[in-house]
Amino acid sequence: MRKYKYGLLFLLFVVSFLLIQPHLTKDCVHRWASTADHFNPFVKEEKVYIRTAHSSDSVIARTTQEEPVYVTTSYDNHGQARKISYQELNKHVASGRYLEVVTKGQNVRSWREILPAQVPVKARDQLR
């Protein structure tokens, strides 16, 4: 009986942590936040929008592979801001372009270049 109590307490702790963890990793651009969100089943995918800037306007970090990592502010459909980091992934994107980014928490799943008219109005207002 005692083993079941400890097992149940451990299970409650794990589920509680998984529910709280997305709030802890919001706006956290470290690699561990991306990994934690990737494996957390309670984190949902969402689309956010960014506008690329000149390299001097955004924070650029270097990874061990020397691939540039850009840290920028993104906006969802409702105009809510959130910091994310993304890589060019062997495809150069000119500055001033709009990107639709599919994320799962801080984990960037994919992104694509879109026209300004395809960005939701509230997000577009924030990106100007």
Secondary structure, DSSP 8 states (H G I E B T S, - for coil): -HHHHHHHHHHHHHHHHHHHHHHHHTT--SHHHHHHHHH-TT--EEEEEEE---TTTSEEEE-TT--EEEEEEEE-TT--EEEEEEE-TT----TT-EEEEEEETTEEEEEEEE-GGGS-HHHHHHH-
